[in-house]
Amino acid sequence: MFQFLFFLLRWLLNGFAIWVAARLLSGVEYDPTEAFITFLLAGLLLTVVNVLIKPILLILSLPAIVV
C-alpha cells in the first residue's frame, strides 16, 4: 500500500514539475483546456520510465560503486 501511495505522489509531483517548467519556458505551448490531462499523462510517462530504468541503472553501475 505504501509503495502505491509513493508511486501516486511521484506521479503528481512529476506532472506538477512539468507544468512549472512549461510555465517558466517561453517556447512551450499547450492547450489550456486539456492541460491537466496532458501534464498528468506526461507525469505518468516519466514516473513509469523512472520506475523501470532506475533498477537497471543501479545494477549496471554497481561495479563502479563497489570500486
ABEGO torsion letter per residue (X at the ends): XAAAAAAAAAAAAAAAAAAAAAAABAABBBBAAAAAAAAAAAAAAAAAAAAAAAAAAAAAAAAAAAX
